[in-house]
Amino acid sequence: MSDMTSPPKQSFKFSMLLYDSRYRGITIQIFVLVMVLGSLGWLAGNAATNLAALGKPLRFDFLGDTASYDISQRLIDYKSTDSHGRAVLVGLLNTLLVAFMGCVAATILGVIGGVLRLSNNWLVSRLVAVYVEIFRNIPVLLWIFVCMFTITAIAPQPRDFRGDNATASMLLNDSVAVTNRGIYLPEPLFSRPLGDLNLGIFNMSIELLVLLVVLFGGVYAARWNNARANRIQVETGDRPDTTWANVAIIVVPLLAALLAMGFHIGKPELKGFNFKGGVNMSAPLIGLWLGLTLYTTTYIIEAVRSGIQSVSKGQSEAAFALGLRPGRTMSLVILPQALRVIIPQLISQYLNLTKNSSLAVAIGYMDLVSTLGGITLNQTGREMEAILMLMAIYLTISLLISAGMNWYNTRVKLVER
């Protein structure tokens, strides 16, 4: 029997980086990466050199200069003597506010509309179809204009609420005022406040922090109570009723905390030429929110419809055979399975809505584009810095939304065995 000898190992040669299939792919990728990075570096260096030649070197110290302009709609304290950096932060929060409100409202309306789109009632399904075709085939900017102008044209002026001959009245026991300048809502107040916690860029209410801690503690306790009920069911076969216990665990501590801090409602009041107090949702905010919501809802409706139709009809038939009603079948059987089709499309719609919020500049809503890319840019003359910051902020927001939704999609998708 002859000995089997393995062939000698071939020593590495630089020519193998190009001619050997084991290394060629890596070589090409490294070459392309170096070329891309080199091109970007050349562009950045060329831009910096040209800006320096124009007497405008790339720097961001302008963010510390006084802004000298007002922002009516804001979530944190701001005045015209604050810096441009503070104004940019206010604009960023306004962008996140309208994006969050739009995503929540569009999702709720989209899910309802998607279910109604497949309704057996011919009139209901056709009405939803007409809504989808009308709203998604007209540019979103026009719908924002329509919503904004409708509010300013139809809603009464603040002066219409004054005097014995008032032609307009407040709603919900004189706690809500709908005007052409916006909607004024009641605000939560505390007669025994705990003060504010200084976080540097803004102050956080300690009352809100306490309520959040109590709420999350109650939710955690309710989950522990459910887990205890599950163990009892496994051991004895009988599951104790946890509904009212969980409600008490969550609600009672929350009510006790509110009473201890002297919670009460502050209503807006007409003083001078406008309403004072309460929470103000300005007309531009409402117009932008409604326009983005009505437009994005149409695409979510189609996403929900396609997701529902992707589920086998045998699932519905099996649920009906078990005695489940159509509503319970949809919520417990169909929609959970349709999520694997719906969520990837929802990610795109959330990203589109967030980026479309930059159209706020057309109706005077002070978002990120209106502050950093508008007034701040014009006052400081720092076009390159402002545009780079805008691109970086929107890119960061979009990546965070995509990462969060992809994580949720991973949690709810079907797992193969």
C-alpha positions as CSV (number, residue, x, y, z in Angstrom):
1,M,0.0,0.0,0.0
2,S,1.5,3.3,-1.1
3,D,1.7,6.3,1.2
4,M,-0.7,9.1,0.4
5,T,1.2,12.4,0.5
6,S,-0.7,15.7,0.5
7,P,0.4,18.3,-2.1
8,P,2.7,21.0,-0.8
9,K,1.1,24.2,0.4
10,Q,1.5,27.0,-2.1
11,S,3.2,30.1,-0.6
12,F,1.3,33.4,-0.7
13,K,2.1,35.7,-3.6
14,F,0.9,39.3,-4.2
15,S,-0.4,38.2,-7.6
16,M,-2.9,36.0,-5.8
17,L,-4.8,39.1,-4.6
18,L,-5.9,39.6,-8.2
19,Y,-5.9,36.2,-9.8
20,D,-6.9,33.9,-7.0
21,S,-10.7,33.8,-6.5
22,R,-10.2,33.4,-2.7
23,Y,-8.7,36.9,-2.4
24,R,-10.0,38.7,-5.5
25,G,-13.4,39.8,-4.0
26,I,-11.7,41.2,-0.8
27,T,-9.2,43.0,-3.0
28,I,-11.8,44.7,-5.1
29,Q,-13.9,45.7,-2.1
30,I,-10.8,47.3,-0.4
31,F,-9.9,49.1,-3.6
32,V,-13.5,50.5,-4.0
33,L,-13.6,51.6,-0.3
34,V,-10.3,53.4,-0.6
35,M,-11.5,55.2,-3.8
36,V,-14.8,56.2,-2.1
37,L,-13.0,57.5,1.0
38,G,-10.4,59.2,-1.0
39,S,-13.1,61.0,-3.2
40,L,-15.0,62.1,-0.1
41,G,-11.8,63.3,1.5
42,W,-10.9,65.3,-1.6
43,L,-14.3,66.9,-1.8
44,A,-14.2,67.8,1.9
45,G,-10.7,69.3,1.7
46,N,-11.6,71.2,-1.5
47,A,-14.7,72.6,0.1
48,A,-12.8,73.6,3.2
49,T,-10.1,75.3,1.1
50,N,-12.6,77.2,-0.9
51,L,-14.6,78.3,2.1
52,A,-11.4,79.5,3.8
53,A,-10.5,81.5,0.6
54,L,-13.9,83.2,0.8
55,G,-13.3,84.1,4.5
56,K,-15.9,81.6,5.7
57,P,-13.9,78.7,7.3
58,L,-16.0,75.7,8.4
59,R,-16.9,76.3,12.1
60,F,-19.9,76.0,14.4
61,D,-19.3,78.7,16.9
62,F,-22.3,80.6,15.5
63,L,-24.5,78.3,17.6
64,G,-23.5,80.3,20.6
65,D,-24.6,83.7,19.2
66,T,-27.9,85.3,20.2
67,A,-30.8,84.1,18.0
68,S,-32.8,87.4,18.2
69,Y,-36.0,85.8,17.0
70,D,-39.1,84.4,18.6
71,I,-40.7,80.9,18.4
72,S,-44.3,80.7,19.4
73,Q,-44.8,77.0,19.4
74,R,-42.2,75.4,21.8
75,L,-41.9,72.5,24.2
76,I,-39.2,74.0,26.4
77,D,-38.4,77.5,27.7
78,Y,-37.1,79.8,25.0
79,K,-36.8,83.6,24.5
80,S,-35.3,85.7,21.7
81,T,-32.1,86.4,23.7
82,D,-31.2,82.7,23.8
83,S,-28.6,81.3,21.5
84,H,-29.0,79.8,18.0
85,G,-28.2,76.4,19.5
86,R,-31.2,76.8,21.8
87,A,-33.4,77.8,18.9
88,V,-32.2,74.7,16.9
89,L,-33.1,72.5,19.9
90,V,-36.6,74.0,20.0
91,G,-37.0,73.4,16.3
92,L,-35.8,69.8,16.6
93,L,-38.3,69.1,19.4
94,N,-41.1,70.7,17.3
95,T,-40.1,68.4,14.4
96,L,-40.1,65.3,16.7
97,L,-43.5,66.5,18.1
98,V,-45.3,66.7,14.8
99,A,-43.6,63.5,13.5
100,F,-44.7,61.5,16.6
101,M,-48.3,62.9,16.5
102,G,-48.5,62.1,12.8
103,C,-47.2,58.6,13.1
104,V,-49.5,57.7,15.9
105,A,-52.6,59.2,14.2
106,A,-51.8,57.8,10.8
107,T,-51.3,54.3,12.3
108,I,-54.6,54.3,14.1
109,L,-56.5,55.7,11.1
110,G,-54.6,53.4,8.7
111,V,-55.4,50.2,10.6
112,I,-59.0,51.1,10.9
113,G,-59.2,52.1,7.2
114,G,-57.3,49.0,6.1
115,V,-59.9,46.8,7.8
116,L,-62.8,48.8,6.5
117,R,-61.2,48.7,3.0
118,L,-61.9,44.9,3.0
119,S,-65.4,45.3,4.5
120,N,-68.3,43.3,3.1
121,N,-70.3,46.5,3.1
122,W,-70.0,47.8,-0.4
123,L,-70.6,51.5,0.5
124,V,-68.0,51.5,3.3
125,S,-65.3,49.8,1.2
126,R,-65.9,52.1,-1.7
127,L,-65.8,55.2,0.5
128,V,-62.4,54.2,1.9
129,A,-61.2,53.4,-1.7
130,V,-62.2,56.9,-2.8
131,Y,-60.5,58.5,0.1
132,V,-57.3,56.6,-0.7
133,E,-57.3,57.5,-4.3
134,I,-58.0,61.2,-3.7
135,F,-55.5,61.9,-0.9
136,R,-52.5,59.9,-2.1
137,N,-52.7,61.3,-5.7
138,I,-52.4,64.9,-4.7
139,P,-49.1,66.3,-3.3
140,V,-48.9,66.4,0.4
141,L,-47.9,70.1,0.4
142,L,-51.3,71.0,-1.1
143,W,-53.1,69.0,1.6
144,I,-51.1,70.9,4.3
145,F,-52.2,74.2,2.7
146,V,-55.8,73.0,2.6
147,C,-55.8,72.0,6.2
148,M,-54.0,75.2,7.3
149,F,-56.3,77.5,5.3
150,T,-59.4,75.6,6.4
151,I,-58.5,76.2,10.1
152,T,-57.8,79.9,9.6
153,A,-60.9,80.5,7.5
154,I,-63.6,78.5,9.4
155,A,-62.5,78.7,13.0
156,P,-63.7,81.8,14.9
157,Q,-61.3,84.6,16.0
158,P,-60.5,85.1,19.7
159,R,-62.5,88.3,19.8
160,D,-65.6,86.3,18.9
161,F,-65.6,84.7,22.3
162,R,-65.8,88.1,24.1
163,G,-68.8,89.8,25.7
164,D,-72.5,89.1,26.0
165,N,-72.9,89.1,22.2
166,A,-70.2,86.5,21.6
167,T,-70.7,84.5,18.5
168,A,-68.5,81.6,19.6
169,S,-68.2,79.6,22.8
170,M,-65.7,77.3,24.4
171,L,-66.2,73.6,24.5
172,L,-66.2,70.9,27.3
173,N,-67.3,73.1,30.2
174,D,-65.3,76.1,29.0
175,S,-62.0,74.3,29.0
176,V,-61.2,74.1,25.2
177,A,-61.1,77.0,22.8
178,V,-61.0,76.4,19.0
179,T,-59.8,79.5,17.2
180,N,-58.2,80.4,13.9
181,R,-54.9,80.9,15.8
182,G,-55.0,77.4,17.2
183,I,-56.6,75.2,19.8
184,Y,-56.2,76.0,23.5
185,L,-56.5,73.0,25.8
186,P,-56.6,72.7,29.6
187,E,-53.2,72.1,31.3
188,P,-52.3,70.0,34.4
189,L,-51.4,72.1,37.4
190,F,-50.3,71.3,40.9
191,S,-51.1,73.3,44.0
192,R,-48.2,71.6,45.9
193,P,-45.4,71.4,43.2
194,L,-42.1,69.7,43.8
195,G,-40.1,72.0,41.5
196,D,-38.0,71.3,38.5
197,L,-34.9,69.2,37.8
198,N,-32.2,71.1,35.9
199,L,-30.9,68.8,33.1
200,G,-28.7,71.4,31.5
201,I,-30.5,72.0,28.2
202,F,-34.0,72.0,29.8
203,N,-35.8,71.7,33.1
204,M,-37.8,68.5,33.8
205,S,-40.8,68.7,36.1
206,I,-40.3,66.6,39.2
207,E,-44.0,66.0,39.3
208,L,-43.9,64.4,35.9
209,L,-40.9,62.3,36.9
210,V,-42.8,61.1,40.0
211,L,-45.9,60.2,38.0
212,L,-43.8,58.2,35.5
213,V,-42.0,56.3,38.3
214,V,-45.4,55.4,39.9
215,L,-46.9,54.4,36.6
216,F,-44.0,52.2,35.6
217,G,-44.0,50.7,39.1
218,G,-47.7,49.9,38.8
219,V,-47.3,48.3,35.4
220,Y,-44.4,46.2,36.7
221,A,-46.5,45.1,39.7
222,A,-49.4,44.2,37.4
223,R,-47.1,42.1,35.3
224,W,-45.8,40.3,38.4
225,N,-49.5,39.7,39.4
226,N,-50.2,38.1,36.0
227,A,-47.1,35.9,36.3
228,R,-48.3,34.8,39.7
229,A,-51.8,33.9,38.2
230,N,-50.0,31.9,35.5
231,R,-48.1,29.9,38.1
232,I,-51.4,29.2,40.0
233,Q,-53.1,28.1,36.8
234,V,-50.2,25.7,35.9
235,E,-50.3,24.2,39.4
236,T,-54.0,24.0,40.0
237,G,-55.7,24.4,36.7
238,D,-57.7,27.4,37.9
239,R,-56.6,30.9,37.0
240,P,-57.6,33.7,39.5
241,D,-59.2,36.8,38.0
242,T,-56.5,39.6,37.8
243,T,-58.4,42.3,35.9
244,W,-59.6,44.4,38.8
245,A,-56.5,43.8,40.9
246,N,-54.3,45.0,38.0
247,V,-56.5,48.1,37.6
248,A,-56.2,48.9,41.3
249,I,-52.5,48.3,41.3
250,I,-52.0,50.8,38.5
251,V,-54.7,53.4,39.2
252,V,-54.7,53.7,43.0
253,P,-51.1,54.7,43.4
254,L,-51.4,57.1,40.5
255,L,-54.4,58.8,42.0
256,A,-52.8,59.0,45.4
257,A,-49.7,60.7,43.9
258,L,-51.9,63.2,42.1
259,L,-53.9,64.0,45.2
260,A,-50.7,64.4,47.3
261,M,-49.4,67.0,44.8
262,G,-52.7,68.8,44.6
263,F,-53.5,68.1,41.0
264,H,-56.0,70.3,39.2
265,I,-56.9,71.5,35.7
266,G,-56.0,75.0,34.5
267,K,-58.3,76.3,31.8
268,P,-57.4,78.8,29.1
269,E,-58.9,82.3,29.6
270,L,-59.5,85.1,27.1
271,K,-57.3,88.0,28.2
272,G,-56.7,91.0,25.9
273,F,-56.6,89.9,22.2
274,N,-55.9,86.2,22.8
275,F,-56.3,83.3,25.1
276,K,-53.8,82.9,27.9
277,G,-52.9,79.8,29.9
278,G,-53.5,76.2,29.0
279,V,-51.7,74.2,26.3
280,N,-51.6,75.9,22.9
281,M,-51.6,73.9,19.7
282,S,-51.0,76.6,17.1
283,A,-52.8,76.6,13.8
284,P,-49.6,75.8,11.8
285,L,-49.0,72.8,14.0
286,I,-52.5,71.5,13.5
287,G,-52.5,72.2,9.8
288,L,-49.2,70.4,9.3
289,W,-50.3,67.5,11.6
290,L,-53.6,67.0,9.8
291,G,-52.0,67.3,6.3
292,L,-49.3,64.7,7.0
293,T,-51.7,62.4,8.8
294,L,-54.4,62.4,6.1
295,Y,-51.8,61.8,3.4
296,T,-49.7,59.1,5.1
297,T,-52.9,57.3,6.3
298,T,-53.7,56.3,2.7
299,Y,-50.4,54.4,2.3
300,I,-50.8,52.7,5.7
301,I,-54.4,51.6,4.6
302,E,-52.9,49.9,1.6
303,A,-50.2,48.3,3.7
304,V,-52.8,46.9,6.2
305,R,-55.0,45.7,3.3
306,S,-52.1,43.8,1.7
307,G,-51.0,42.4,5.0
308,I,-54.5,41.1,5.8
309,Q,-54.9,39.6,2.3
310,S,-51.6,37.8,2.7
311,V,-53.0,35.7,5.5
312,S,-54.6,32.5,4.4
313,K,-58.4,32.4,4.4
314,G,-58.1,29.1,6.2
315,Q,-57.1,31.0,9.4
316,S,-60.4,32.9,9.4
317,E,-62.4,29.8,8.7
318,A,-60.7,28.0,11.5
319,A,-61.4,30.9,13.9
320,F,-65.0,31.0,12.9
321,A,-65.3,27.2,13.4
322,L,-64.0,27.7,17.0
323,G,-66.8,30.3,17.6
324,L,-64.8,33.5,17.4
325,R,-66.7,36.5,16.2
326,P,-65.3,38.5,13.2
327,G,-64.0,41.3,15.3
328,R,-62.1,39.0,17.6
329,T,-60.9,37.0,14.7
330,M,-59.4,40.1,13.1
331,S,-57.7,41.3,16.3
332,L,-56.5,37.9,17.6
333,V,-55.8,35.9,14.5
334,I,-55.5,37.9,11.3
335,L,-53.7,41.2,12.3
336,P,-50.9,39.5,14.4
337,Q,-50.0,37.3,11.4
338,A,-50.3,40.3,9.0
339,L,-47.7,42.3,11.0
340,R,-44.8,40.6,9.2
341,V,-46.0,42.2,5.9
342,I,-47.3,45.5,7.4
343,I,-44.3,46.5,9.6
344,P,-41.6,46.9,6.8
345,Q,-44.0,49.2,4.9
346,L,-44.8,51.1,8.1
347,I,-41.1,51.8,8.5
348,S,-41.0,53.5,5.1
349,Q,-44.1,55.6,5.8
350,Y,-42.8,56.7,9.2
351,L,-39.6,57.8,7.6
352,N,-41.5,59.6,4.8
353,L,-43.8,61.4,7.3
354,T,-40.8,62.5,9.4
355,K,-39.0,63.9,6.4
356,N,-42.1,65.5,4.9
357,S,-42.5,67.5,8.1
358,S,-39.8,69.7,6.7
359,L,-42.6,71.2,4.6
360,A,-43.6,73.1,7.7
361,V,-41.5,76.0,6.4
362,A,-44.3,76.7,3.9
363,I,-46.9,77.5,6.6
364,G,-44.7,79.1,9.2
365,Y,-44.4,76.3,11.7
366,M,-41.0,76.7,13.4
367,D,-39.5,73.2,13.0
368,L,-35.9,72.3,12.4
369,V,-35.8,73.5,8.8
370,S,-37.5,76.8,9.7
371,T,-35.0,77.5,12.5
372,L,-31.7,76.1,11.5
373,G,-32.2,76.0,7.8
374,G,-34.2,79.3,7.7
375,I,-33.7,82.1,10.1
376,T,-30.4,80.9,11.7
377,L,-28.9,80.3,8.2
378,N,-29.9,83.7,6.9
379,Q,-28.8,85.6,10.0
380,T,-25.4,83.9,10.3
381,G,-24.6,83.3,6.7
382,R,-23.3,79.8,7.6
383,E,-24.9,77.9,4.7
384,M,-22.5,74.9,4.6
385,E,-22.6,74.3,8.4
386,A,-26.4,74.6,8.6
387,I,-27.0,72.3,5.7
388,L,-24.5,69.7,7.1
389,M,-26.2,69.8,10.5
390,L,-29.7,69.4,8.9
391,M,-28.5,66.4,6.9
392,A,-26.9,64.8,10.0
393,I,-29.9,65.4,12.2
394,Y,-32.4,64.0,9.7
395,L,-30.2,61.1,9.0
396,T,-29.9,60.3,12.7
397,I,-33.6,60.5,13.3
398,S,-34.3,58.3,10.3
399,L,-31.8,55.7,11.4
400,L,-33.2,55.6,14.9
401,I,-36.7,55.1,13.6
402,S,-35.6,52.4,11.3
403,A,-33.6,50.6,14.0
404,G,-36.5,50.7,16.5
405,M,-39.0,49.4,14.0
406,N,-36.6,46.7,12.7
407,W,-36.1,45.6,16.3
408,Y,-39.9,45.4,16.8
409,N,-40.3,43.5,13.5
410,T,-37.7,41.0,14.7
411,R,-39.7,40.5,18.0
412,V,-43.1,39.9,16.3
413,K,-42.1,38.0,13.1
414,L,-42.8,34.4,12.7
415,V,-40.0,32.1,13.9
416,E,-39.2,29.1,11.8
417,R,-38.5,25.8,13.5
